[in-house]
């Protein structure tokens, strides 16, 4: 029976989500690993197995080995599997050749915070099957709620040095034993094997609880971001606009889908959904997809930081055939839009390294509509103005006429003509007749004929021009 997306979602809900990811350390210091020897071959009966005297090392030996000679370090150990050991061949080993000295390689430079030295999977079974998950650099290194795994039949040596005093994780499995108690693991670190396997200024601690938030938890490696990135060499990119995912040290070519989630969202269930719906398809065979909860910085006007906002970041990196990243981004977006209410998704959008985004289609359509309306309005205004000037269209007389500039200026200068006019301050020389002081002969015509009083004010008479000469019609 073919399962529909709704049935698939219900199936994942019934199965339940994985509590934490498992991060497995890749390198080892096993005797049988030929990459641990400078000649890329395990010593045989005619060879000299050389361990530098001053180098500390913990070596796991799985089977028996013949050697001609062994040069051992001052401080080191062999962890022997059941039935494992060494013996010396009398005479020549016919299948070994002439015999050489082969040296065990240095493992001092292997750092906990190197993302390239870890593999991540949802379960222990997936680790064994090689079903690994891709993550941004910060989350490739063990996070606060992860289970750390060292291979059961294996030993190692790593540098845990960092700017932090401790490296907290959920649990650590060494030589097939899982440590979840802080005190018990501290005892192991104090043992001879623990001191040879873990060296550095930071102490690995266990006992963190599993992530209690279904939408995911903060990885906790942001404080070690620079140290993580110091171990990374970024490749040159050919894409138009490389993307910079949160928690990653390098730009990437591909796409970033941003998921805005609601209360019902479950990160592990959604990760499994995306894998079973899309990543198993042949066209997405070479795609790398990483999904995690991140906290993006919020900035006022794009400059002033004022907090962080949690969201789900889906990083899609191009494989051998680049264009598939945008196709997968559209598939994820359409799935989120069609079943968002069932998945606990409130919204989603994406951006690609080619410069395209999920918002471009809507923005382009809105821009086209705006331009069309703008052109139509402009044409309408021009046509109406032309018709009015030619007299084809007349403005109805019932409409109130608009005030002219002159009328506005006069009204602002004079004010209400029916009201009283402000005369300013009183001048005893130039004033109304009834306001003049009662001084005999002061304004009379018999004493000063050059001054005349009328109802409209006081006038000066110029003797050069008499009344007859002022008549222009004379």
C-alpha positions as CSV (number, residue, x, y, z in Angstrom):
1,X,0.0,0.0,0.0
2,X,1.3,3.4,-0.9
3,X,1.6,5.7,2.1
4,X,0.3,9.3,1.7
5,X,2.1,12.2,3.3
6,X,-0.6,12.3,6.0
7,X,-0.2,8.6,6.8
8,X,3.6,9.0,6.8
9,X,3.4,11.9,9.3
10,X,1.1,9.8,11.6
11,X,3.6,6.9,11.3
12,X,6.5,9.1,12.5
13,X,4.4,10.4,15.4
14,X,3.7,6.8,16.5
15,X,7.3,5.8,16.2
16,X,8.5,8.8,18.3
17,X,11.5,11.0,18.1
18,X,15.1,10.2,18.9
19,X,16.2,11.9,22.1
20,X,19.7,12.9,20.9
21,X,22.2,12.4,18.1
22,X,25.1,10.1,18.4
23,X,28.5,11.5,17.5
24,X,31.3,9.0,16.8
25,X,35.0,9.7,16.9
26,X,36.6,8.6,13.6
27,X,40.4,8.2,14.2
28,X,41.8,5.4,16.3
29,X,45.2,4.2,17.6
30,X,44.6,0.6,16.6
31,X,47.7,-1.6,15.8
32,X,45.8,-3.2,12.8
33,X,45.0,0.2,11.2
34,X,47.6,0.6,8.4
35,X,47.0,4.3,8.3
36,X,48.6,4.6,11.7
37,X,51.9,3.5,10.3
38,X,54.2,5.7,8.3
39,X,54.7,3.1,5.5
40,X,50.9,2.5,5.2
41,X,51.3,-1.2,6.2
42,X,51.0,-3.1,9.5
43,X,54.4,-4.5,10.6
44,X,55.1,-8.2,9.8
45,X,57.5,-10.8,11.0
46,X,60.7,-9.3,9.4
47,X,59.9,-5.7,10.4
48,X,60.8,-3.5,13.4
49,X,57.7,-1.9,15.0
50,X,58.9,1.5,16.3
51,X,57.0,3.6,18.8
52,X,58.8,7.0,19.5
53,X,60.2,7.0,23.1
54,X,58.7,10.3,24.2
55,X,55.3,9.8,22.7
56,X,52.4,8.9,24.9
57,X,50.1,6.4,23.2
58,X,47.3,3.9,24.0
59,X,47.2,1.1,21.3
60,X,44.4,-1.4,20.9
61,X,45.6,-4.8,19.6
62,X,42.9,-7.0,18.2
63,X,44.8,-10.1,17.1
64,X,48.3,-11.7,17.3
65,X,51.2,-10.3,15.3
66,X,54.7,-11.5,14.5
67,X,57.6,-9.0,14.6
68,X,61.4,-9.1,14.5
69,X,61.7,-6.3,17.1
70,X,59.6,-3.7,19.0
71,X,60.8,-0.3,20.3
72,X,58.4,0.8,22.9
73,X,57.7,4.3,24.3
74,X,58.5,5.4,27.9
75,X,54.8,6.1,28.6
76,X,52.2,4.0,26.8
77,X,50.0,1.0,26.8
78,X,48.7,-1.9,24.8
79,X,45.1,-2.8,25.2
80,X,44.9,-6.5,24.2
81,X,41.8,-8.0,22.9
82,X,41.0,-11.6,23.9
83,X,43.6,-13.8,22.3
84,X,45.7,-10.9,21.0
85,X,49.5,-10.6,21.5
86,X,53.0,-10.6,19.8
87,X,55.6,-13.2,19.0
88,X,59.0,-13.3,17.3
89,X,59.5,-15.4,14.2
90,X,62.6,-17.5,14.1
91,X,64.4,-17.0,10.9
92,X,62.7,-15.1,8.1
93,X,59.0,-14.6,7.6
94,X,58.5,-15.8,4.0
95,X,55.5,-13.6,3.4
96,X,57.0,-10.4,4.8
97,X,59.8,-9.3,2.5
98,X,63.2,-8.1,3.4
99,X,62.1,-6.3,6.5
100,X,61.9,-2.6,7.3
101,X,61.5,-0.3,10.3
102,X,58.0,1.2,10.4
103,X,57.1,3.9,12.8
104,X,53.7,4.5,14.5
105,X,52.3,7.9,13.6
106,X,51.8,10.8,15.9
107,X,48.2,11.3,17.2
108,X,48.9,14.3,19.4
109,X,47.4,16.7,16.8
110,X,44.0,15.2,16.8
111,X,41.5,17.7,18.4
112,X,38.1,17.2,19.9
113,X,36.9,20.4,18.2
114,X,37.8,19.3,14.6
115,X,34.4,18.7,12.8
116,X,36.1,16.5,10.2
117,X,37.0,13.9,12.9
118,X,33.3,13.1,13.9
119,X,30.4,11.3,12.4
120,X,26.8,11.9,13.4
121,X,23.8,9.6,13.2
122,X,20.3,9.4,14.7
123,X,20.9,5.9,16.3
124,X,23.7,3.5,17.0
125,X,22.3,1.2,14.3
126,X,22.7,4.1,11.8
127,X,26.3,4.6,13.0
128,X,27.1,0.9,12.2
129,X,25.3,1.0,8.9
130,X,27.0,4.2,7.8
131,X,23.8,6.3,7.7
132,X,25.4,9.5,8.7
133,X,23.9,12.9,9.1
134,X,25.3,16.2,7.7
135,X,25.5,19.1,10.1
136,X,27.0,22.6,10.1
137,X,30.5,22.8,11.6
138,X,29.4,23.7,15.1
139,X,27.0,20.8,15.3
140,X,29.4,18.3,13.8
141,X,31.2,18.4,17.1
142,X,29.3,16.8,20.1
143,X,26.7,19.1,21.5
144,X,25.3,19.4,25.0
145,X,22.7,16.7,24.7
146,X,24.6,14.2,22.4
147,X,25.9,10.7,23.1
148,X,29.6,10.5,22.3
149,X,30.8,7.1,20.9
150,X,34.3,5.7,20.6
151,X,34.4,2.4,18.8
152,X,34.1,-0.6,21.0
153,X,37.2,-2.5,19.8
154,X,39.4,0.6,19.6
155,X,41.6,3.0,21.4
156,X,42.5,6.6,20.6
157,X,44.2,9.8,21.8
158,X,42.8,13.3,21.4
159,X,43.4,16.8,22.6
160,X,40.4,18.3,24.4
161,X,42.0,21.7,25.0
162,X,39.7,24.8,24.6
163,X,38.9,28.1,26.2
164,X,36.3,26.4,28.3
165,X,37.1,24.5,31.5
166,X,34.8,21.6,30.7
167,X,33.1,20.0,27.7
168,X,29.6,18.8,28.8
169,X,27.8,16.0,26.9
170,X,25.0,13.5,27.7
171,X,27.1,10.3,27.7
172,X,30.4,8.8,26.6
173,X,31.0,5.2,25.4
174,X,34.6,3.9,25.6
175,X,35.7,0.3,24.8
176,X,32.0,-0.8,24.8
177,X,31.2,0.8,28.2
178,X,28.8,3.7,28.4
179,X,29.3,6.3,31.0
180,X,26.3,8.5,32.1
181,X,27.4,9.2,35.7
182,X,29.7,12.1,36.2
183,X,31.6,10.6,39.1
184,X,32.0,7.2,37.4
185,X,33.4,8.9,34.2
186,X,35.7,11.1,36.3
187,X,37.2,7.9,37.8
188,X,37.8,6.6,34.3
189,X,39.5,9.8,33.3
190,X,41.8,9.4,36.3
191,X,42.8,5.9,35.2
192,X,45.9,5.1,33.1
193,X,43.9,4.5,30.0
194,X,41.8,7.7,30.5
195,X,45.0,9.8,30.9
196,X,46.5,8.4,27.7
197,X,43.3,8.7,25.7
198,X,42.1,12.2,26.8
199,X,44.7,15.0,27.1
200,X,44.2,18.7,27.2
201,X,43.1,21.6,29.4
202,X,39.3,21.0,29.1
203,X,37.6,18.1,31.0
204,X,34.9,16.1,29.3
205,X,31.9,15.7,31.6
206,X,28.8,13.5,31.3
207,X,25.4,13.6,32.8
208,X,23.6,16.2,30.8
209,X,19.9,15.5,30.4
210,X,18.4,14.8,27.0
211,X,16.8,17.7,25.2
212,X,13.3,18.3,26.6
213,X,12.1,20.6,23.8
214,X,10.6,18.7,20.8
215,X,11.5,21.6,18.6
216,X,15.2,21.1,19.4
217,X,17.8,22.6,21.7
218,X,20.8,24.8,21.4
219,X,23.9,22.9,20.5
220,X,26.0,24.9,22.9
221,X,29.1,25.1,20.8
222,X,28.8,28.8,19.8
223,X,31.5,29.7,22.5
224,X,33.9,27.4,20.7
225,X,33.0,28.7,17.2
226,X,36.4,30.2,16.5
227,X,38.4,27.2,17.7
228,X,36.2,24.9,15.6
229,X,36.7,27.1,12.5
230,X,40.5,27.2,13.1
231,X,40.6,23.5,12.1
232,X,38.7,24.1,8.8
233,X,40.0,25.0,5.4
234,X,37.3,26.5,3.3
235,X,37.1,25.5,-0.4
236,X,36.8,28.0,-3.2
237,X,33.2,28.4,-4.4
238,X,31.9,29.0,-7.9
239,X,28.3,30.0,-7.0
240,X,27.0,33.5,-7.6
241,X,26.1,34.4,-4.0
242,X,27.5,32.0,-1.4
243,X,25.3,31.5,1.6
244,X,26.5,31.6,5.2
245,X,24.5,29.3,7.5
246,X,24.4,29.9,11.2
247,X,27.0,27.8,12.9
248,X,29.0,27.1,9.7
249,X,32.6,28.3,9.2
250,X,32.5,28.6,5.4
251,X,30.2,29.8,2.7
252,X,28.2,27.2,0.8
253,X,26.6,26.7,-2.6
254,X,23.0,25.5,-2.3
255,X,20.0,26.8,-0.4
256,X,18.8,27.6,3.1
257,X,15.2,26.9,4.0
258,X,14.0,28.8,7.1
259,X,11.1,27.1,9.0
260,X,9.0,29.2,11.5
261,X,7.5,26.6,13.8
262,X,4.6,26.4,16.2
263,X,4.0,24.5,19.4
264,X,3.3,21.1,17.7
265,X,6.6,21.0,15.8
266,X,9.0,18.1,16.4
267,X,12.5,18.5,15.0
268,X,13.5,14.8,14.9
269,X,10.2,13.7,13.4
270,X,10.4,16.4,10.7
271,X,14.0,15.4,9.9
272,X,12.9,11.8,9.3
273,X,10.0,13.0,7.2
274,X,12.3,15.0,4.9
275,X,14.6,12.1,4.6
276,X,11.9,9.6,3.7
277,X,10.0,11.9,1.4
278,X,12.8,13.5,-0.6
279,X,16.4,12.5,0.3
280,X,15.8,8.9,-0.8
281,X,14.8,10.0,-4.3
282,X,17.5,9.3,-6.9
283,X,17.7,12.9,-8.1
284,X,18.7,14.0,-4.6
285,X,21.3,11.3,-4.2
286,X,24.3,13.7,-4.0
287,X,22.6,16.4,-1.9
288,X,23.8,17.1,1.7
289,X,21.1,18.3,4.0
290,X,21.5,19.5,7.6
291,X,18.7,20.5,9.9
292,X,18.9,22.2,13.3
293,X,17.4,24.7,15.6
294,X,19.3,28.0,15.6
295,X,19.0,31.4,17.2
296,X,19.3,34.2,14.7
297,X,20.2,37.7,15.9
298,X,17.5,40.3,15.6
299,X,18.6,43.9,14.7
300,X,16.7,47.1,14.8
301,X,16.9,48.8,11.4
302,X,19.4,46.1,10.5
303,X,22.1,47.6,12.8
304,X,21.2,47.6,16.5
305,X,21.0,44.0,18.1
306,X,18.0,43.6,20.4
307,X,17.7,39.8,20.9
308,X,17.5,36.5,19.1
309,X,14.8,34.6,17.4
310,X,14.6,30.7,17.3
311,X,13.9,29.0,14.0
312,X,14.7,25.8,12.1
313,X,17.5,26.1,9.6
314,X,17.6,23.6,6.8
315,X,20.9,23.8,4.9
316,X,21.0,22.1,1.5
317,X,24.4,21.8,-0.1
318,X,24.9,21.2,-3.8
319,X,26.5,17.9,-4.7
320,X,28.0,16.8,-8.0
321,X,25.0,18.2,-9.8
322,X,24.3,21.6,-8.3
323,X,20.9,22.7,-9.5
324,X,19.1,20.1,-7.4
325,X,19.4,22.2,-4.2
326,X,16.8,24.7,-5.4
327,X,14.4,22.0,-6.5
328,X,14.6,20.4,-3.1
329,X,14.0,23.7,-1.5
330,X,10.8,24.1,-3.5
331,X,9.7,20.6,-2.5
332,X,10.3,21.3,1.2
333,X,8.5,24.7,0.9
334,X,5.5,23.2,-0.9
335,X,5.2,20.4,1.6
336,X,5.3,22.9,4.5
337,X,2.7,25.1,2.9
338,X,0.3,22.2,2.2
339,X,0.7,20.4,5.5
340,X,2.0,23.1,7.7
341,X,-0.9,22.9,10.2
342,X,-0.3,19.2,10.7
343,X,3.5,19.5,11.0
344,X,3.5,22.5,13.4
345,X,4.9,24.8,10.8
346,X,3.8,28.5,10.9
347,X,5.7,29.6,7.8
348,X,8.7,28.9,5.6
349,X,10.9,30.6,3.0
350,X,14.2,29.9,1.3
351,X,17.2,31.6,-0.3
352,X,19.6,30.1,-2.8
353,X,23.2,30.8,-3.7
354,X,22.1,31.6,-7.3
355,X,20.3,34.7,-5.9
356,X,16.8,33.4,-6.2
357,X,14.4,33.0,-3.3
358,X,10.8,31.9,-2.5
359,X,9.8,35.5,-2.2
360,X,10.8,36.5,-5.7
361,X,7.7,35.3,-7.4
362,X,5.4,37.1,-5.1
363,X,7.5,40.2,-5.1
364,X,7.8,40.3,-8.9
365,X,4.0,39.9,-9.3
366,X,3.4,42.7,-6.9
367,X,5.9,44.9,-8.6
368,X,4.2,44.3,-12.0
369,X,0.8,45.1,-10.6
370,X,2.1,48.3,-9.0
371,X,3.7,49.4,-12.2
372,X,0.5,48.7,-14.2
373,X,-1.7,50.7,-11.8
374,X,0.8,53.5,-11.7
375,X,0.8,53.8,-15.5
376,X,-3.0,53.7,-15.7
377,X,-3.4,56.4,-13.1
378,X,-0.9,58.6,-14.9
379,X,-2.6,58.2,-18.2
380,X,-6.0,59.0,-16.7
381,X,-4.7,62.2,-15.1
382,X,-3.1,63.4,-18.4
383,X,-6.2,62.7,-20.5
384,X,-8.5,64.5,-18.0
385,X,-6.3,67.6,-18.0
386,X,-6.1,67.7,-21.8
387,X,-9.9,67.4,-22.1
388,X,-10.5,70.1,-19.5
389,X,-8.2,72.5,-21.4
390,X,-9.9,71.8,-24.7
391,X,-13.3,72.4,-23.2
392,X,-14.5,68.9,-23.8
393,X,-14.9,68.3,-20.1
394,X,-16.2,71.1,-17.8
395,X,-16.0,71.3,-14.1
396,X,-19.6,71.6,-12.7
397,X,-20.4,75.1,-11.4
398,X,-21.9,73.6,-8.3
399,X,-18.5,72.6,-7.1
400,X,-16.9,75.1,-4.8
401,X,-14.2,77.1,-6.4
402,X,-10.7,76.6,-5.1
403,X,-9.2,79.6,-3.3
404,X,-6.5,81.4,-5.2
405,X,-3.1,82.2,-3.9
406,X,-3.9,86.0,-3.7
407,X,-7.0,85.4,-1.7
408,X,-5.2,83.2,0.7
409,X,-2.5,85.9,1.2
410,X,-5.1,88.7,1.7
411,X,-7.0,86.6,4.1
412,X,-3.9,85.8,6.0
413,X,-2.7,89.4,6.2
414,X,-6.0,91.3,6.9
415,X,-8.1,88.7,8.7
416,X,-11.9,89.0,9.0
417,X,-13.0,92.4,7.4
418,X,-16.1,92.4,9.5
419,X,-14.1,92.3,12.7
420,X,-12.0,94.9,14.3
421,X,-8.7,95.8,12.8
422,X,-5.7,95.8,15.0
423,X,-4.1,99.3,15.0
424,X,-1.1,98.4,16.9
425,X,0.0,101.0,19.5
426,X,-1.7,104.4,20.0
427,X,0.1,107.4,18.4
428,X,-1.0,110.7,19.9
429,X,-0.1,112.6,16.7
430,X,-1.9,110.4,14.1
431,X,-5.2,109.1,15.6
432,X,-8.9,109.4,15.2
433,X,-10.6,112.8,15.7
434,X,-12.5,111.8,18.8
435,X,-9.2,110.6,20.3
436,X,-7.4,114.0,19.8
437,X,-6.6,116.1,22.8
438,X,-8.7,119.3,23.2
439,X,-6.0,121.9,22.4
440,X,-7.5,125.1,20.8
441,X,-6.2,125.9,17.4
442,X,-3.8,123.0,17.3
443,X,-5.5,121.2,14.3
444,X,-7.6,124.1,13.1
445,X,-7.4,125.2,9.4
446,X,-6.9,128.9,10.4
447,X,-3.7,128.2,12.2
448,X,-2.1,125.6,9.7
449,X,-3.7,125.3,6.3
450,X,-1.2,122.6,5.2
451,X,-3.0,120.1,7.4
452,X,-6.6,119.0,6.7
453,X,-8.8,116.7,8.8
454,X,-11.4,114.5,7.3
455,X,-13.5,111.5,8.4
456,X,-11.0,109.2,7.0
457,X,-7.9,110.6,8.7
458,X,-5.4,113.5,8.7
459,X,-3.9,114.7,5.4
460,X,-1.0,117.0,4.6
461,X,-1.5,119.6,1.8
462,X,1.5,120.3,-0.4
463,X,1.4,123.9,-1.5
464,X,3.3,123.1,-4.7
465,X,0.4,121.0,-6.0
466,X,-3.1,122.5,-5.5
467,X,-6.4,120.7,-5.9
468,X,-6.8,121.8,-9.5
469,X,-3.5,120.4,-10.6
470,X,-4.3,117.0,-9.2
471,X,-7.1,116.6,-11.6
472,X,-5.8,114.5,-14.5
473,X,-8.7,115.4,-16.8
474,X,-8.1,119.1,-16.6
